[in-house]
Amino acid sequence: MTLLTSANVNDEGMAGLVWVPGQTFTMGSNEHYPEEAPAHPVSVDGFWIDATPVTNRQFAAFVKATGHVTVAERTPDAADYPGAIPTMLRAGSLVFTQPKAVAGPDIGQWWSFKFGANWRHPYGGRSDIRGKLDHPVVHVAYSDACSYAEWAGKSLPTEAEWELAARGGLENAEFAWGDELSPDGKLMANTWQGIFPTQSTKSAGADRTSPVGAFPANGYGILDMIGNVWEWTSDFWSAGHSEPAANSCCIPQNPRGGDREASFDPRQPEIRIPQRVLKGGSHLCAPNYCRRYRPAARHAEPEDTSTSHVGFRCVKHA
């Protein structure tokens, strides 16, 4: 692996932001899931990025200042979901619940839409965020993340910006910290420990999100880029990356993702909800199920969807 230019924390009026220098790097991977391929060089200008995902504390300040109501707190519009069961058109969000046993790959065995689940009540019911103000905010849809970013004078990162920052200065490394998932047995990120989804070896109360900064920073001084929560990017989803440029003169500069129309889920052609790219994996990623705790990994998420393991962070351009 090659160590790229290091970054500096800006202490003058941009607390909590880290500078990622502009550079050319190899984006994607040919070694894992097909949507990560092909690996290809891209060039990205420098930018500032939040040192941590946006926390419950920060999101609460935004809501207090603006009165923002998240997608999970609103009653869905039936026109957006043709064929939906009317009784399901209620405010809520997707929540992970660990099953005792599973039969087959149906994710409905561990994911359920819970009425009343939202950023204030992350597991639905009477759950709350007391004691979790420094955990990443969850149950935020794409528009919620955009609204926060605009209020903060920032924006959401592109997929290329996010991946460059996550690599922490390491070119072609498997993980954000090197080539071993747990070097010398040390846990480097909040990922699933045990056999997903039925067996967790974590202590009681530690099997979901963790406070930001509970694990080591990467080479740029950025925290929680891997694991804890998936993070929204501004790019539309595509099934894979573009082919590498034939000549070095034509390397994409500040690339953007796929086409909006092409981002729709082909499995649900009647629902016209664009999908965006999520990055970083979450506390539910495990070697036996989802090896997406890597900078190159990517996942599609409909803009209207919120879950108990998706959050975001922001960037600011020079």
C-alpha positions as CSV (number, residue, x, y, z in Angstrom):
1,M,0.0,0.0,0.0
2,T,1.0,3.6,-0.5
3,L,0.6,6.4,2.0
4,L,-0.9,9.4,0.5
5,T,-0.7,13.0,1.7
6,S,-1.8,13.4,5.3
7,A,-4.5,15.8,6.4
8,N,-4.8,18.5,9.0
9,V,-7.6,19.5,11.4
10,N,-8.8,23.0,10.9
11,D,-8.9,24.8,14.3
12,E,-9.9,28.2,13.0
13,G,-13.7,28.5,12.8
14,M,-14.3,25.0,11.4
15,A,-14.1,22.8,14.5
16,G,-14.9,19.2,13.9
17,L,-13.9,19.3,10.3
18,V,-10.8,17.6,8.8
19,W,-9.1,18.7,5.6
20,V,-8.7,16.0,2.9
21,P,-6.2,17.1,0.3
22,G,-7.0,16.8,-3.4
23,Q,-5.4,13.9,-5.1
24,T,-5.8,11.1,-7.6
25,F,-6.6,7.7,-6.1
26,T,-8.0,4.3,-7.1
27,M,-11.7,4.1,-6.4
28,G,-13.6,0.8,-6.1
29,S,-12.3,-2.8,-5.9
30,N,-12.2,-5.8,-8.1
31,E,-11.9,-8.2,-5.2
32,H,-15.3,-8.2,-3.5
33,Y,-18.9,-7.4,-4.6
34,P,-19.6,-6.8,-8.2
35,E,-21.0,-3.3,-7.7
36,E,-17.6,-2.2,-6.4
37,A,-15.9,-2.9,-9.8
38,P,-14.1,-1.9,-11.8
39,A,-11.4,-0.3,-9.7
40,H,-10.5,2.9,-11.5
41,P,-8.4,6.1,-11.0
42,V,-10.3,9.3,-10.2
43,S,-9.2,12.8,-9.2
44,V,-10.8,14.7,-6.4
45,D,-10.3,18.3,-5.3
46,G,-9.6,19.0,-1.6
47,F,-12.4,19.4,0.8
48,W,-13.3,19.5,4.5
49,I,-15.2,16.6,6.1
50,D,-16.9,16.2,9.4
51,A,-14.6,14.3,11.8
52,T,-17.6,12.2,12.9
53,P,-21.0,11.2,11.7
54,V,-23.7,13.7,12.8
55,T,-24.8,12.9,16.3
56,N,-28.1,12.9,18.1
57,R,-26.9,16.0,20.0
58,Q,-26.1,17.8,16.7
59,F,-29.3,16.7,15.0
60,A,-31.4,17.8,18.0
61,A,-29.9,21.3,17.8
62,F,-30.9,21.4,14.1
63,V,-34.5,20.3,14.8
64,K,-34.8,22.8,17.7
65,A,-33.6,25.6,15.4
66,T,-35.7,24.7,12.4
67,G,-38.6,22.6,13.5
68,H,-37.7,20.0,10.9
69,V,-39.9,16.9,10.9
70,T,-38.1,13.8,9.5
71,V,-39.5,11.5,6.9
72,A,-39.9,8.8,9.5
73,E,-42.1,11.1,11.5
74,R,-44.5,11.9,8.7
75,T,-47.4,9.8,7.3
76,P,-46.5,8.4,3.9
77,D,-48.3,9.7,0.8
78,A,-50.3,6.8,-0.7
79,A,-49.6,8.2,-4.2
80,D,-45.9,7.4,-3.8
81,Y,-46.6,3.7,-2.9
82,P,-49.1,2.2,-5.3
83,G,-50.5,-1.1,-4.0
84,A,-49.4,-0.4,-0.4
85,I,-51.6,-1.8,2.3
86,P,-53.5,1.2,3.7
87,T,-52.9,0.2,7.3
88,M,-49.1,0.3,6.7
89,L,-49.2,4.0,5.6
90,R,-48.2,5.3,9.0
91,A,-45.2,7.1,10.3
92,G,-42.3,4.8,11.2
93,S,-39.0,3.3,10.1
94,L,-37.1,0.1,9.7
95,V,-35.6,-1.4,12.9
96,F,-33.2,-4.4,13.2
97,T,-34.2,-7.0,15.8
98,Q,-31.9,-10.0,16.4
99,P,-33.7,-13.2,15.7
100,K,-33.2,-16.4,17.6
101,A,-33.1,-18.5,14.4
102,V,-33.5,-17.9,10.7
103,A,-34.7,-20.0,7.8
104,G,-33.3,-18.8,4.4
105,P,-32.1,-15.4,3.3
106,D,-35.4,-13.4,3.8
107,I,-34.3,-10.2,5.6
108,G,-37.8,-9.7,7.0
109,Q,-36.7,-12.2,9.6
110,W,-34.6,-9.5,11.2
111,W,-35.9,-6.2,9.7
112,S,-39.4,-4.8,10.5
113,F,-41.2,-1.6,9.9
114,K,-42.1,-0.2,13.3
115,F,-44.7,2.5,13.7
116,G,-43.3,5.3,15.8
117,A,-39.6,4.5,15.2
118,N,-37.6,7.6,14.4
119,W,-34.5,9.5,15.4
120,R,-36.0,10.3,18.8
121,H,-37.2,6.7,19.3
122,P,-34.6,4.5,17.6
123,Y,-36.2,1.2,18.4
124,G,-39.8,2.3,18.4
125,G,-42.1,2.1,21.4
126,R,-40.8,3.9,24.4
127,S,-37.1,3.8,23.4
128,D,-35.3,7.1,23.4
129,I,-31.9,8.7,23.0
130,R,-31.1,9.4,26.6
131,G,-27.5,8.4,27.2
132,K,-27.0,8.3,23.4
133,L,-26.6,12.0,22.5
134,D,-23.1,11.3,21.2
135,H,-24.2,8.3,19.1
136,P,-24.8,8.8,15.4
137,V,-28.3,10.0,14.6
138,V,-30.3,7.2,12.8
139,H,-33.6,6.9,11.0
140,V,-32.8,9.8,8.7
141,A,-33.8,9.7,5.1
142,Y,-31.9,11.3,2.3
143,S,-33.9,14.6,2.4
144,D,-33.4,14.8,6.2
145,A,-29.6,14.6,5.7
146,C,-29.7,17.2,3.0
147,S,-31.8,19.6,5.2
148,Y,-29.3,19.3,8.0
149,A,-26.4,19.9,5.7
150,E,-28.0,23.0,4.2
151,W,-28.7,24.3,7.7
152,A,-25.1,23.7,8.7
153,G,-23.7,25.5,5.6
154,K,-22.4,22.2,4.2
155,S,-23.4,19.4,1.8
156,L,-23.3,15.6,1.6
157,P,-20.2,14.1,0.2
158,T,-20.0,12.5,-3.2
159,E,-19.2,8.8,-3.2
160,A,-15.6,9.6,-4.5
161,E,-15.1,12.2,-1.7
162,W,-16.4,9.9,0.9
163,E,-14.2,7.0,-0.3
164,L,-11.1,9.1,-0.5
165,A,-11.6,10.4,3.1
166,A,-12.3,6.8,4.4
167,R,-9.1,5.5,3.0
168,G,-7.2,7.8,5.4
169,G,-4.2,8.2,3.1
170,L,-3.8,4.5,2.3
171,E,-3.9,3.6,-1.4
172,N,-5.1,0.1,-2.3
173,A,-5.5,-1.0,1.4
174,E,-8.3,-3.5,2.1
175,F,-9.5,-1.5,5.1
176,A,-9.4,2.1,6.3
177,W,-6.5,1.1,8.6
178,G,-4.6,-1.5,6.6
179,D,-5.0,-5.0,5.2
180,E,-6.1,-6.8,8.4
181,L,-9.6,-6.6,9.7
182,S,-8.5,-6.9,13.3
183,P,-4.7,-6.3,13.5
184,D,-3.2,-8.1,16.5
185,G,-6.8,-8.9,17.6
186,K,-7.7,-5.2,18.0
187,L,-11.2,-4.1,17.0
188,M,-10.9,-1.1,14.7
189,A,-14.6,-0.3,14.1
190,N,-18.1,-1.1,15.4
191,T,-19.0,-4.1,13.3
192,W,-21.0,-7.3,14.1
193,Q,-19.1,-9.7,16.4
194,G,-20.4,-13.3,16.1
195,I,-22.6,-14.9,13.5
196,F,-25.0,-12.5,11.9
197,P,-27.9,-12.2,12.5
198,T,-28.5,-14.8,15.3
199,Q,-25.4,-14.7,17.5
200,S,-23.7,-11.6,18.9
201,T,-20.8,-11.9,21.3
202,K,-21.0,-8.3,22.3
203,S,-22.0,-7.4,25.8
204,A,-25.6,-6.4,26.6
205,G,-26.3,-2.9,25.4
206,A,-23.3,-2.8,23.1
207,D,-24.8,-4.5,20.1
208,R,-26.1,-1.4,18.3
209,T,-24.6,2.0,17.6
210,S,-21.6,3.2,19.7
211,P,-20.6,6.7,20.7
212,V,-18.7,8.5,17.9
213,G,-14.9,8.2,18.5
214,A,-15.1,4.9,20.4
215,F,-12.7,3.4,17.9
216,P,-9.4,4.7,16.4
217,A,-9.3,7.5,13.8
218,N,-8.0,6.7,10.4
219,G,-4.8,8.3,8.9
220,Y,-6.6,11.6,8.3
221,G,-7.9,11.8,11.9
222,I,-11.4,11.0,10.8
223,L,-13.6,8.8,13.1
224,D,-16.2,6.1,12.4
225,M,-15.8,6.1,8.6
226,I,-16.2,2.3,8.8
227,G,-18.9,0.5,10.8
228,N,-21.3,2.0,13.3
229,V,-23.7,3.4,10.7
230,W,-23.9,3.5,7.0
231,E,-23.6,7.0,5.6
232,W,-25.5,8.8,2.8
233,T,-23.7,10.2,-0.1
234,S,-25.1,12.6,-2.8
235,D,-24.6,10.2,-5.7
236,F,-27.3,8.3,-7.4
237,W,-26.9,4.5,-7.3
238,S,-25.4,2.6,-10.2
239,A,-24.9,-1.1,-10.5
240,G,-21.1,-0.6,-10.9
241,H,-18.4,1.9,-11.7
242,S,-17.5,3.2,-15.1
243,E,-14.6,1.6,-17.0
244,P,-11.2,3.2,-16.3
245,A,-10.1,6.0,-18.6
246,A,-8.0,4.8,-21.5
247,N,-5.5,7.6,-21.0
248,S,-4.2,9.3,-17.9
249,C,-5.2,12.7,-19.4
250,C,-8.9,11.6,-19.2
251,I,-9.1,10.5,-15.5
252,P,-12.5,11.6,-14.2
253,Q,-12.2,14.9,-12.1
254,N,-14.6,15.1,-9.1
255,P,-16.8,12.3,-10.5
256,R,-20.5,11.9,-9.8
257,G,-22.6,8.8,-9.6
258,G,-25.0,7.2,-11.9
259,D,-28.1,8.5,-13.7
260,R,-31.3,9.3,-11.7
261,E,-33.5,7.2,-13.9
262,A,-31.1,4.3,-13.8
263,S,-31.1,4.3,-10.0
264,F,-34.7,3.1,-9.7
265,D,-35.0,-0.4,-8.2
266,P,-35.8,-2.7,-11.1
267,R,-37.5,-5.2,-8.7
268,Q,-40.2,-2.5,-8.0
269,P,-40.8,-0.8,-11.3
270,E,-44.1,0.7,-10.1
271,I,-42.3,2.7,-7.3
272,R,-40.4,5.6,-8.7
273,I,-38.1,6.4,-5.8
274,P,-34.5,7.2,-6.7
275,Q,-31.7,5.3,-4.9
276,R,-28.5,6.9,-3.5
277,V,-25.2,5.4,-2.6
278,L,-24.5,4.5,1.1
279,K,-20.9,3.9,2.2
280,G,-19.0,2.5,5.1
281,G,-21.0,-0.4,6.4
282,S,-22.5,-0.5,9.9
283,H,-22.6,-2.3,13.2
284,L,-24.5,-5.1,11.4
285,C,-21.8,-5.9,8.9
286,A,-20.2,-9.3,9.5
287,P,-17.7,-11.5,7.7
288,N,-20.3,-14.3,7.3
289,Y,-22.9,-12.0,5.8
290,C,-21.9,-8.5,4.8
291,R,-18.3,-7.7,4.2
292,R,-19.0,-4.0,3.5
293,Y,-16.9,-2.6,6.3
294,R,-14.4,-1.3,3.7
295,P,-13.9,2.0,1.9
296,A,-14.6,0.6,-1.5
297,A,-17.9,-1.0,-0.4
298,R,-21.2,0.5,-1.5
299,H,-24.9,-0.1,-1.1
300,A,-28.1,1.2,-2.6
301,E,-30.7,2.9,-0.5
302,P,-34.0,4.5,-1.6
303,E,-34.1,8.2,-0.8
304,D,-37.3,7.8,1.3
305,T,-35.9,5.0,3.4
306,S,-34.7,5.3,7.0
307,T,-33.4,2.6,9.2
308,S,-31.8,2.0,12.6
309,H,-28.3,1.7,11.0
310,V,-28.1,4.6,8.6
311,G,-26.7,8.0,9.4
312,F,-24.6,10.6,7.6
313,R,-21.8,13.2,7.8
314,C,-21.2,16.4,5.8
315,V,-18.5,18.1,3.8
316,K,-17.5,21.7,3.1
317,H,-15.7,22.8,0.0
318,A,-12.9,25.3,0.0
